Amino acid sequence: MTTTKHKRPMSEFSATVGRALRRAAKVARKTARMHGTKIYYMKNGKIVGEKP
């Protein structure tokens, strides 16, 4: 049985994932703006659709 070790600490990995998610959200808002569609997300436990 082999185990894999992380090459970097989990906190650094989490920070990298957070940056990637923010970058993806920015691109999604830009695409929605181009096509005139809404962005849907969860706010206070409800799904809300807003124009970017």
N, CA, C, O and CB atoms as a CASP TS submission, in Angstrom:
PFRMAT TS
TARGET T0000
AUTHOR 0000-0000-0000
METHOD Language model
MODEL 1
PARENT N/A
ATOM      1  N   MET     1       0.842  -1.166   0.000  1.00  0.00           N
ATOM      2  CA  MET     1       0.000   0.000   0.000  1.00  0.00           C
ATOM      3  C   MET     1       0.895   1.240   0.000  1.00  0.00           C
ATOM      4  O   MET     1       1.790   1.374   0.834  1.00  0.00           O
ATOM      5  CB  MET     1      -0.962  -0.008   1.217  1.00  0.00           C
ATOM      6  N   THR     2       0.639   2.138  -0.945  1.00  0.00           N
ATOM      7  CA  THR     2       1.439   3.356  -1.013  1.00  0.00           C
ATOM      8  C   THR     2       0.602   4.549  -0.591  1.00  0.00           C
ATOM      9  O   THR     2      -0.616   4.580  -0.772  1.00  0.00           O
ATOM     10  CB  THR     2       2.001   3.567  -2.430  1.00  0.00           C
ATOM     11  N   THR     3       1.272   5.503  -0.040  1.00  0.00           N
ATOM     12  CA  THR     3       0.585   6.734   0.349  1.00  0.00           C
ATOM     13  C   THR     3       1.187   7.888  -0.440  1.00  0.00           C
ATOM     14  O   THR     3       2.372   7.885  -0.774  1.00  0.00           O
ATOM     15  CB  THR     3       0.696   6.990   1.890  1.00  0.00           C
ATOM     16  N   THR     4       0.348   8.869  -0.729  1.00  0.00           N
ATOM     17  CA  THR     4       0.848  10.042  -1.440  1.00  0.00           C
ATOM     18  C   THR     4       0.926  11.195  -0.469  1.00  0.00           C
ATOM     19  O   THR     4       0.042  11.375   0.368  1.00  0.00           O
ATOM     20  CB  THR     4      -0.052  10.401  -2.652  1.00  0.00           C
ATOM     21  N   LYS     5       1.959  11.958  -0.578  1.00  0.00           N
ATOM     22  CA  LYS     5       2.124  13.117   0.287  1.00  0.00           C
ATOM     23  C   LYS     5       1.895  14.371  -0.541  1.00  0.00           C
ATOM     24  O   LYS     5       2.229  14.426  -1.724  1.00  0.00           O
ATOM     25  CB  LYS     5       3.532  13.133   0.950  1.00  0.00           C
ATOM     26  N   HIS     6       1.320  15.373   0.106  1.00  0.00           N
ATOM     27  CA  HIS     6       1.122  16.648  -0.570  1.00  0.00           C
ATOM     28  C   HIS     6       2.468  17.333  -0.743  1.00  0.00           C
ATOM     29  O   HIS     6       3.305  17.312   0.160  1.00  0.00           O
ATOM     30  CB  HIS     6       0.141  17.552   0.219  1.00  0.00           C
ATOM     31  N   LYS     7       2.670  17.931  -1.892  1.00  0.00           N
ATOM     32  CA  LYS     7       3.925  18.623  -2.135  1.00  0.00           C
ATOM     33  C   LYS     7       3.954  19.990  -1.461  1.00  0.00           C
ATOM     34  O   LYS     7       5.024  20.537  -1.194  1.00  0.00           O
ATOM     35  CB  LYS     7       4.157  18.775  -3.626  1.00  0.00           C
ATOM     36  N   ARG     8       2.768  20.536  -1.187  1.00  0.00           N
ATOM     37  CA  ARG     8       2.703  21.816  -0.493  1.00  0.00           C
ATOM     38  C   ARG     8       1.630  21.744   0.589  1.00  0.00           C
ATOM     39  O   ARG     8       0.732  20.904   0.523  1.00  0.00           O
ATOM     40  CB  ARG     8       2.409  22.975  -1.488  1.00  0.00           C
ATOM     41  N   PRO     9       1.725  22.622   1.581  1.00  0.00           N
ATOM     42  CA  PRO     9       0.747  22.573   2.686  1.00  0.00           C
ATOM     43  C   PRO     9      -0.676  22.819   2.203  1.00  0.00           C
ATOM     44  O   PRO     9      -0.896  23.483   1.190  1.00  0.00           O
ATOM     45  CB  PRO     9       1.106  23.603   3.757  1.00  0.00           C
ATOM     46  N   MET    10      -1.644  22.269   2.948  1.00  0.00           N
ATOM     47  CA  MET    10      -3.049  22.413   2.553  1.00  0.00           C
ATOM     48  C   MET    10      -3.493  23.866   2.545  1.00  0.00           C
ATOM     49  O   MET    10      -4.327  24.235   1.719  1.00  0.00           O
ATOM     50  CB  MET    10      -3.940  21.613   3.484  1.00  0.00           C
ATOM     51  N   SER    11      -2.967  24.711   3.437  1.00  0.00           N
ATOM     52  CA  SER    11      -3.386  26.108   3.455  1.00  0.00           C
ATOM     53  C   SER    11      -3.007  26.798   2.146  1.00  0.00           C
ATOM     54  O   SER    11      -3.767  27.620   1.635  1.00  0.00           O
ATOM     55  CB  SER    11      -2.756  26.843   4.650  1.00  0.00           C
ATOM     56  N   GLU    12      -1.854  26.472   1.611  1.00  0.00           N
ATOM     57  CA  GLU    12      -1.437  27.041   0.331  1.00  0.00           C
ATOM     58  C   GLU    12      -2.329  26.509  -0.793  1.00  0.00           C
ATOM     59  O   GLU    12      -2.713  27.249  -1.699  1.00  0.00           O
ATOM     60  CB  GLU    12       0.051  26.713   0.046  1.00  0.00           C
ATOM     61  N   PHE    13      -2.648  25.223  -0.721  1.00  0.00           N
ATOM     62  CA  PHE    13      -3.539  24.628  -1.714  1.00  0.00           C
ATOM     63  C   PHE    13      -4.906  25.305  -1.674  1.00  0.00           C
ATOM     64  O   PHE    13      -5.470  25.630  -2.720  1.00  0.00           O
ATOM     65  CB  PHE    13      -3.684  23.110  -1.473  1.00  0.00           C
ATOM     66  N   SER    14      -5.444  25.521  -0.466  1.00  0.00           N
ATOM     67  CA  SER    14      -6.743  26.178  -0.311  1.00  0.00           C
ATOM     68  C   SER    14      -6.714  27.590  -0.881  1.00  0.00           C
ATOM     69  O   SER    14      -7.677  28.019  -1.516  1.00  0.00           O
ATOM     70  CB  SER    14      -7.151  26.216   1.164  1.00  0.00           C
ATOM     71  N   ALA    15      -5.638  28.305  -0.665  1.00  0.00           N
ATOM     72  CA  ALA    15      -5.511  29.665  -1.196  1.00  0.00           C
ATOM     73  C   ALA    15      -5.504  29.636  -2.718  1.00  0.00           C
ATOM     74  O   ALA    15      -6.117  30.486  -3.363  1.00  0.00           O
ATOM     75  CB  ALA    15      -4.226  30.343  -0.666  1.00  0.00           C
ATOM     76  N   THR    16      -4.817  28.669  -3.285  1.00  0.00           N
ATOM     77  CA  THR    16      -4.758  28.545  -4.742  1.00  0.00           C
ATOM     78  C   THR    16      -6.137  28.239  -5.311  1.00  0.00           C
ATOM     79  O   THR    16      -6.524  28.800  -6.336  1.00  0.00           O
ATOM     80  CB  THR    16      -3.761  27.451  -5.152  1.00  0.00           C
ATOM     81  N   VAL    17      -6.875  27.360  -4.656  1.00  0.00           N
ATOM     82  CA  VAL    17      -8.229  27.016  -5.097  1.00  0.00           C
ATOM     83  C   VAL    17      -9.130  28.246  -5.012  1.00  0.00           C
ATOM     84  O   VAL    17      -9.927  28.494  -5.917  1.00  0.00           O
ATOM     85  CB  VAL    17      -8.811  25.857  -4.242  1.00  0.00           C
ATOM     86  N   GLY    18      -9.010  29.011  -3.940  1.00  0.00           N
ATOM     87  CA  GLY    18      -9.802  30.232  -3.784  1.00  0.00           C
ATOM     88  C   GLY    18      -9.548  31.226  -4.903  1.00  0.00           C
ATOM     89  O   GLY    18     -10.486  31.811  -5.446  1.00  0.00           O
ATOM     90  N   ARG    19      -8.284  31.419  -5.249  1.00  0.00           N
ATOM     91  CA  ARG    19      -7.952  32.337  -6.355  1.00  0.00           C
ATOM     92  C   ARG    19      -8.532  31.836  -7.668  1.00  0.00           C
ATOM     93  O   ARG    19      -9.043  32.626  -8.461  1.00  0.00           O
ATOM     94  CB  ARG    19      -6.424  32.501  -6.486  1.00  0.00           C
ATOM     95  N   ALA    20      -8.459  30.530  -7.905  1.00  0.00           N
ATOM     96  CA  ALA    20      -8.991  29.959  -9.142  1.00  0.00           C
ATOM     97  C   ALA    20     -10.511  30.137  -9.216  1.00  0.00           C
ATOM     98  O   ALA    20     -11.047  30.434 -10.284  1.00  0.00           O
ATOM     99  CB  ALA    20      -8.625  28.466  -9.244  1.00  0.00           C
ATOM    100  N   LEU    21     -11.203  29.958  -8.094  1.00  0.00           N
ATOM    101  CA  LEU    21     -12.658  30.130  -8.084  1.00  0.00           C
ATOM    102  C   LEU    21     -13.048  31.583  -8.346  1.00  0.00           C
ATOM    103  O   LEU    21     -14.008  31.844  -9.071  1.00  0.00           O
ATOM    104  CB  LEU    21     -13.240  29.665  -6.743  1.00  0.00           C
ATOM    105  N   ARG    22     -12.310  32.531  -7.760  1.00  0.00           N
ATOM    106  CA  ARG    22     -12.605  33.953  -8.013  1.00  0.00           C
ATOM    107  C   ARG    22     -12.366  34.295  -9.479  1.00  0.00           C
ATOM    108  O   ARG    22     -13.136  35.044 -10.081  1.00  0.00           O
ATOM    109  CB  ARG    22     -11.737  34.862  -7.107  1.00  0.00           C
ATOM    110  N   ARG    23     -11.292  33.743 -10.056  1.00  0.00           N
ATOM    111  CA  ARG    23     -10.989  33.995 -11.470  1.00  0.00           C
ATOM    112  C   ARG    23     -12.085  33.407 -12.359  1.00  0.00           C
ATOM    113  O   ARG    23     -12.494  34.041 -13.332  1.00  0.00           O
ATOM    114  CB  ARG    23      -9.610  33.395 -11.850  1.00  0.00           C
ATOM    115  N   ALA    24     -12.560  32.215 -12.042  1.00  0.00           N
ATOM    116  CA  ALA    24     -13.629  31.576 -12.817  1.00  0.00           C
ATOM    117  C   ALA    24     -14.930  32.372 -12.716  1.00  0.00           C
ATOM    118  O   ALA    24     -15.655  32.508 -13.701  1.00  0.00           O
ATOM    119  CB  ALA    24     -13.855  30.131 -12.332  1.00  0.00           C
ATOM    120  N   ALA    25     -15.225  32.900 -11.520  1.00  0.00           N
ATOM    121  CA  ALA    25     -16.440  33.702 -11.341  1.00  0.00           C
ATOM    122  C   ALA    25     -16.368  34.973 -12.166  1.00  0.00           C
ATOM    123  O   ALA    25     -17.371  35.404 -12.735  1.00  0.00           O
ATOM    124  CB  ALA    25     -16.650  34.047  -9.859  1.00  0.00           C
ATOM    125  N   LYS    26     -15.195  35.572 -12.235  1.00  0.00           N
ATOM    126  CA  LYS    26     -15.017  36.803 -13.032  1.00  0.00           C
ATOM    127  C   LYS    26     -15.278  36.528 -14.511  1.00  0.00           C
ATOM    128  O   LYS    26     -15.939  37.317 -15.187  1.00  0.00           O
ATOM    129  CB  LYS    26     -13.586  37.376 -12.843  1.00  0.00           C
ATOM    130  N   VAL    27     -14.761  35.418 -15.006  1.00  0.00           N
ATOM    131  CA  VAL    27     -14.974  35.044 -16.409  1.00  0.00           C
ATOM    132  C   VAL    27     -16.451  34.737 -16.656  1.00  0.00           C
ATOM    133  O   VAL    27     -16.989  35.089 -17.706  1.00  0.00           O
ATOM    134  CB  VAL    27     -14.098  33.821 -16.789  1.00  0.00           C
ATOM    135  N   ALA    28     -17.111  34.079 -15.692  1.00  0.00           N
ATOM    136  CA  ALA    28     -18.540  33.756 -15.837  1.00  0.00           C
ATOM    137  C   ALA    28     -19.372  35.034 -15.899  1.00  0.00           C
ATOM    138  O   ALA    28     -20.304  35.133 -16.697  1.00  0.00           O
ATOM    139  CB  ALA    28     -19.022  32.862 -14.665  1.00  0.00           C
ATOM    140  N   ARG    29     -19.033  36.025 -15.045  1.00  0.00           N
ATOM    141  CA  ARG    29     -19.766  37.300 -15.086  1.00  0.00           C
ATOM    142  C   ARG    29     -19.557  38.010 -16.419  1.00  0.00           C
ATOM    143  O   ARG    29     -20.494  38.597 -16.961  1.00  0.00           O
ATOM    144  CB  ARG    29     -19.323  38.214 -13.930  1.00  0.00           C
ATOM    145  N   LYS    30     -18.345  37.963 -16.947  1.00  0.00           N
ATOM    146  CA  LYS    30     -18.050  38.602 -18.230  1.00  0.00           C
ATOM    147  C   LYS    30     -18.845  37.940 -19.351  1.00  0.00           C
ATOM    148  O   LYS    30     -19.405  38.627 -20.205  1.00  0.00           O
ATOM    149  CB  LYS    30     -16.540  38.535 -18.535  1.00  0.00           C
ATOM    150  N   THR    31     -18.897  36.610 -19.352  1.00  0.00           N
ATOM    151  CA  THR    31     -19.633  35.875 -20.376  1.00  0.00           C
ATOM    152  C   THR    31     -21.131  36.161 -20.276  1.00  0.00           C
ATOM    153  O   THR    31     -21.796  36.348 -21.295  1.00  0.00           O
ATOM    154  CB  THR    31     -19.371  34.367 -20.247  1.00  0.00           C
ATOM    155  N   ALA    32     -21.660  36.195 -19.057  1.00  0.00           N
ATOM    156  CA  ALA    32     -23.088  36.474 -18.853  1.00  0.00           C
ATOM    157  C   ALA    32     -23.425  37.884 -19.321  1.00  0.00           C
ATOM    158  O   ALA    32     -24.482  38.113 -19.908  1.00  0.00           O
ATOM    159  CB  ALA    32     -23.474  36.299 -17.365  1.00  0.00           C
ATOM    160  N   ARG    33     -22.526  38.827 -19.061  1.00  0.00           N
ATOM    161  CA  ARG    33     -22.737  40.215 -19.500  1.00  0.00           C
ATOM    162  C   ARG    33     -22.784  40.290 -21.033  1.00  0.00           C
ATOM    163  O   ARG    33     -23.606  41.015 -21.593  1.00  0.00           O
ATOM    164  CB  ARG    33     -21.610  41.139 -18.949  1.00  0.00           C
ATOM    165  N   MET    34     -21.914  39.551 -21.699  1.00  0.00           N
ATOM    166  CA  MET    34     -21.871  39.559 -23.167  1.00  0.00           C
ATOM    167  C   MET    34     -23.155  39.025 -23.764  1.00  0.00           C
ATOM    168  O   MET    34     -23.618  39.524 -24.789  1.00  0.00           O
ATOM    169  CB  MET    34     -20.691  38.740 -23.670  1.00  0.00           C
ATOM    170  N   HIS    35     -23.739  38.009 -23.133  1.00  0.00           N
ATOM    171  CA  HIS    35     -24.926  37.354 -23.680  1.00  0.00           C
ATOM    172  C   HIS    35     -26.229  37.834 -23.056  1.00  0.00           C
ATOM    173  O   HIS    35     -27.307  37.395 -23.457  1.00  0.00           O
ATOM    174  CB  HIS    35     -24.810  35.875 -23.498  1.00  0.00           C
ATOM    175  N   GLY    36     -26.139  38.731 -22.079  1.00  0.00           N
ATOM    176  CA  GLY    36     -27.339  39.276 -21.457  1.00  0.00           C
ATOM    177  C   GLY    36     -28.102  38.281 -20.596  1.00  0.00           C
ATOM    178  O   GLY    36     -29.328  38.346 -20.504  1.00  0.00           O
ATOM    179  N   THR    37     -27.392  37.374 -19.973  1.00  0.00           N
ATOM    180  CA  THR    37     -28.048  36.387 -19.104  1.00  0.00           C
ATOM    181  C   THR    37     -27.758  36.697 -17.638  1.00  0.00           C
ATOM    182  O   THR    37     -26.914  37.538 -17.328  1.00  0.00           O
ATOM    183  CB  THR    37     -27.577  34.951 -19.451  1.00  0.00           C
ATOM    184  N   LYS    38     -28.461  36.014 -16.743  1.00  0.00           N
ATOM    185  CA  LYS    38     -28.283  36.225 -15.319  1.00  0.00           C
ATOM    186  C   LYS    38     -27.239  35.272 -14.753  1.00  0.00           C
ATOM    187  O   LYS    38     -26.962  34.213 -15.316  1.00  0.00           O
ATOM    188  CB  LYS    38     -29.607  36.051 -14.589  1.00  0.00           C
ATOM    189  N   ILE    39     -26.675  35.677 -13.634  1.00  0.00           N
ATOM    190  CA  ILE    39     -25.775  34.823 -12.856  1.00  0.00           C
ATOM    191  C   ILE    39     -26.570  34.332 -11.655  1.00  0.00           C
ATOM    192  O   ILE    39     -27.168  35.136 -10.940  1.00  0.00           O
ATOM    193  CB  ILE    39     -24.460  35.595 -12.409  1.00  0.00           C
ATOM    194  N   TYR    40     -26.585  33.031 -11.424  1.00  0.00           N
ATOM    195  CA  TYR    40     -27.323  32.452 -10.308  1.00  0.00           C
ATOM    196  C   TYR    40     -26.341  32.019  -9.228  1.00  0.00           C
ATOM    197  O   TYR    40     -25.323  31.388  -9.513  1.00  0.00           O
ATOM    198  CB  TYR    40     -28.189  31.254 -10.776  1.00  0.00           C
ATOM    199  N   TYR    41     -26.660  32.365  -7.982  1.00  0.00           N
ATOM    200  CA  TYR    41     -25.838  31.979  -6.852  1.00  0.00           C
ATOM    201  C   TYR    41     -26.704  31.873  -5.608  1.00  0.00           C
ATOM    202  O   TYR    41     -27.861  32.292  -5.618  1.00  0.00           O
ATOM    203  CB  TYR    41     -24.693  32.982  -6.638  1.00  0.00           C
ATOM    204  N   MET    42     -26.149  31.316  -4.536  1.00  0.00           N
ATOM    205  CA  MET    42     -26.893  31.144  -3.303  1.00  0.00           C
ATOM    206  C   MET    42     -26.639  32.337  -2.386  1.00  0.00           C
ATOM    207  O   MET    42     -25.492  32.698  -2.119  1.00  0.00           O
ATOM    208  CB  MET    42     -26.505  29.820  -2.606  1.00  0.00           C
ATOM    209  N   LYS    43     -27.733  32.944  -1.904  1.00  0.00           N
ATOM    210  CA  LYS    43     -27.634  34.088  -1.002  1.00  0.00           C
ATOM    211  C   LYS    43     -28.642  33.878   0.122  1.00  0.00           C
ATOM    212  O   LYS    43     -29.844  33.782  -0.123  1.00  0.00           O
ATOM    213  CB  LYS    43     -27.892  35.445  -1.756  1.00  0.00           C
ATOM    214  N   ASN    44     -28.146  33.808   1.355  1.00  0.00           N
ATOM    215  CA  ASN    44     -28.984  33.576   2.532  1.00  0.00           C
ATOM    216  C   ASN    44     -29.841  32.318   2.400  1.00  0.00           C
ATOM    217  O   ASN    44     -30.999  32.306   2.818  1.00  0.00           O
ATOM    218  CB  ASN    44     -29.878  34.777   2.774  1.00  0.00           C
ATOM    219  N   GLY    45     -29.273  31.260   1.819  1.00  0.00           N
ATOM    220  CA  GLY    45     -29.989  30.001   1.703  1.00  0.00           C
ATOM    221  C   GLY    45     -30.971  29.914   0.549  1.00  0.00           C
ATOM    222  O   GLY    45     -31.662  28.907   0.400  1.00  0.00           O
ATOM    223  N   LYS    46     -31.042  30.959  -0.271  1.00  0.00           N
ATOM    224  CA  LYS    46     -31.938  30.956  -1.428  1.00  0.00           C
ATOM    225  C   LYS    46     -31.122  31.155  -2.695  1.00  0.00           C
ATOM    226  O   LYS    46     -30.068  31.791  -2.683  1.00  0.00           O
ATOM    227  CB  LYS    46     -33.024  32.058  -1.298  1.00  0.00           C
ATOM    228  N   ILE    47     -31.635  30.595  -3.797  1.00  0.00           N
ATOM    229  CA  ILE    47     -30.966  30.780  -5.080  1.00  0.00           C
ATOM    230  C   ILE    47     -31.500  32.063  -5.697  1.00  0.00           C
ATOM    231  O   ILE    47     -32.709  32.249  -5.834  1.00  0.00           O
ATOM    232  CB  ILE    47     -31.191  29.551  -6.032  1.00  0.00           C
ATOM    233  N   VAL    48     -30.562  32.956  -6.071  1.00  0.00           N
ATOM    234  CA  VAL    48     -30.926  34.256  -6.597  1.00  0.00           C
ATOM    235  C   VAL    48     -30.287  34.420  -7.975  1.00  0.00           C
ATOM    236  O   VAL    48     -29.155  33.988  -8.196  1.00  0.00           O
ATOM    237  CB  VAL    48     -30.485  35.396  -5.631  1.00  0.00           C
ATOM    238  N   GLY    49     -31.009  35.038  -8.889  1.00  0.00           N
ATOM    239  CA  GLY    49     -30.471  35.334 -10.217  1.00  0.00           C
ATOM    240  C   GLY    49     -30.390  36.839 -10.393  1.00  0.00           C
ATOM    241  O   GLY    49     -31.392  37.542 -10.270  1.00  0.00           O
ATOM    242  N   GLU    50     -29.194  37.329 -10.682  1.00  0.00           N
ATOM    243  CA  GLU    50     -28.991  38.754 -10.879  1.00  0.00           C
ATOM    244  C   GLU    50     -28.238  39.008 -12.169  1.00  0.00           C
ATOM    245  O   GLU    50     -27.438  38.183 -12.611  1.00  0.00           O
ATOM    246  CB  GLU    50     -28.241  39.362  -9.698  1.00  0.00           C
ATOM    247  N   LYS    51     -28.502  40.144 -12.760  1.00  0.00           N
ATOM    248  CA  LYS    51     -27.733  40.547 -13.928  1.00  0.00           C
ATOM    249  C   LYS    51     -26.381  41.075 -13.457  1.00  0.00           C
ATOM    250  O   LYS    51     -26.324  41.837 -12.492  1.00  0.00           O
ATOM    251  CB  LYS    51     -28.497  41.622 -14.764  1.00  0.00           C
ATOM    252  N   PRO    52     -25.305  40.689 -14.111  1.00  0.00           N
ATOM    253  CA  PRO    52     -23.982  41.148 -13.687  1.00  0.00           C
ATOM    254  C   PRO    52     -23.731  42.617 -14.022  1.00  0.00           C
ATOM    255  O   PRO    52     -22.658  43.143 -13.725  1.00  0.00           O
ATOM    256  CB  PRO    52     -22.914  40.293 -14.332  1.00  0.00           C
TER
END
